[in-house]
Protein backbone atom coordinates (compact mmCIF):
# COMPACT_ATOMS: atom_id res chain seq x y z
CA UNK A 1 0.00 0.00 0.00
CA UNK A 2 1.41 3.37 -0.93
CA UNK A 3 1.61 5.83 1.91
CA UNK A 4 -0.50 8.86 0.92
CA UNK A 5 2.23 11.15 2.23
CA UNK A 6 4.56 10.24 -0.66
CA UNK A 7 7.27 12.83 -1.10
CA UNK A 8 7.51 14.78 -4.34
CA UNK A 9 10.63 16.57 -5.52
CA UNK A 10 10.93 18.28 -8.91
CA UNK A 11 13.89 17.02 -10.88
CA UNK A 12 14.65 18.09 -14.43
CA UNK A 13 11.12 19.46 -14.80
CA UNK A 14 9.49 16.15 -13.84
CA UNK A 15 8.27 15.16 -10.37
CA UNK A 16 10.55 12.72 -8.53
CA UNK A 17 8.54 10.55 -6.15
CA UNK A 18 9.48 8.59 -3.08
CA UNK A 19 6.89 5.83 -2.75
CA UNK A 20 6.73 4.63 0.85
CA UNK A 21 5.16 1.21 0.55
CA UNK A 22 3.61 -0.61 3.47
CA UNK A 23 3.02 -4.34 3.77
CA UNK A 24 5.45 -5.23 0.99
CA UNK A 25 7.09 -8.47 2.08
CA UNK A 26 10.69 -8.44 0.85
CA UNK A 27 11.51 -11.79 2.44
CA UNK A 28 9.79 -14.94 3.64
CA UNK A 29 6.59 -16.27 2.09
CA UNK A 30 4.61 -14.35 -0.53
CA UNK A 31 7.58 -12.09 -0.99
CA UNK A 32 8.05 -9.42 -3.63
CA UNK A 33 11.76 -9.17 -4.47
CA UNK A 34 13.09 -5.67 -5.04
CA UNK A 35 14.00 -6.56 -8.65
CA UNK A 36 10.34 -7.46 -9.27
CA UNK A 37 9.17 -4.24 -7.62
CA UNK A 38 11.49 -2.23 -9.89
CA UNK A 39 10.20 -4.18 -12.90
CA UNK A 40 6.59 -3.39 -11.95
CA UNK A 41 7.33 0.34 -11.71
CA UNK A 42 9.28 0.30 -14.96
CA UNK A 43 6.45 -1.55 -16.73
CA UNK A 44 4.08 1.19 -15.57
CA UNK A 45 6.22 3.62 -17.54
CA UNK A 46 8.05 5.32 -14.68
CA UNK A 47 11.60 6.54 -15.21
CA UNK A 48 14.73 6.41 -13.04
CA UNK A 49 13.22 3.64 -10.91
CA UNK A 50 15.27 2.57 -7.89
CA UNK A 51 14.55 0.76 -4.65
CA UNK A 52 15.96 1.85 -1.34
CA UNK A 53 17.71 -0.98 0.49
CA UNK A 54 15.45 -3.99 1.18
CA UNK A 55 12.65 -1.76 2.46
CA UNK A 56 10.08 -2.03 -0.30
CA UNK A 57 10.37 1.71 -0.92
CA UNK A 58 10.74 3.15 -4.42
CA UNK A 59 12.17 6.30 -5.91
CA UNK A 60 10.91 7.14 -9.39
CA UNK A 61 10.28 9.93 -11.87
CA UNK A 62 6.90 10.41 -13.55
CA UNK A 63 4.81 13.12 -15.13
CA UNK A 64 1.75 11.54 -13.48
CA UNK A 65 0.18 13.00 -10.34
CA UNK A 66 0.99 11.55 -6.94
CA UNK A 67 -2.55 10.15 -6.73
CA UNK A 68 -2.16 8.43 -10.09
CA UNK A 69 1.21 6.94 -9.15
CA UNK A 70 -0.23 5.68 -5.85
CA UNK A 71 -3.27 4.14 -7.52
CA UNK A 72 -1.34 2.48 -10.34
CA UNK A 73 1.40 1.08 -8.08
CA UNK A 74 -1.15 -0.28 -5.60
CA UNK A 75 -3.11 -2.00 -8.37
CA UNK A 76 -0.01 -3.47 -10.01
CA UNK A 77 1.37 -4.80 -6.72
CA UNK A 78 -2.02 -6.24 -5.72
CA UNK A 79 -2.17 -8.06 -9.07
CA UNK A 80 0.98 -10.07 -8.25
CA UNK A 81 0.05 -10.92 -4.66
C-alpha positions, 0 to 999 in steps of 0.5 A: 500500500502506498503511503498517501504522504509520498514525497515529491521533488521536482527534478529536471522538470518532472516530479521525482517521487518517493513511494513509501510502501507498506506491507510489501514483504521483501523476504519470507513467504509471498515475498516481492523481491526488489528486482520485481518491484522495480520491474513493476514500476518500470512496466508502468512507464516510470523513469529512473526507478530505484529501490531503497535498500530492502525496504520495499520503498521506491524512488521514481520519476513520472509526469503523473500525479501523486494520486495516479502513481499511488493508484497504479502502483497499488493495483499493479502490486495487488495483481501479483500478490 
